Amino acid sequence: MHILQLLFNVLFNPKTPSYLKQNFMFLSGGSFDLRSLDNLILETPIHKTEFYHSSFTVQSILLWNSLPIDIRRAQSLNLFKKLLLDHFLSAS
């Protein structure tokens, strides 16, 4: 849960340094297909090693993309935390 909260901050906090934000790109299928962008799906980087697969970047993207759209579209960190907690409690 903490990895997703950190990613939310990286993606949506305007004070996040650009060197962190550049690791995360929202997927867009082209100029006419904005569905992925609307759904806030992140592009998963190509990862050939198990070491990189277990990195914060790859793992946080995989977790983020698996979240329901209403959680990814949360308008604040507090709302994101609440929705995330509700999601994980209902899944258990």
Helices and strands as residue ranges (DSSP letters): H 2-12, H 18-21, H 35-38, H 50-53, H 56-66, H 69-72, H 77-91
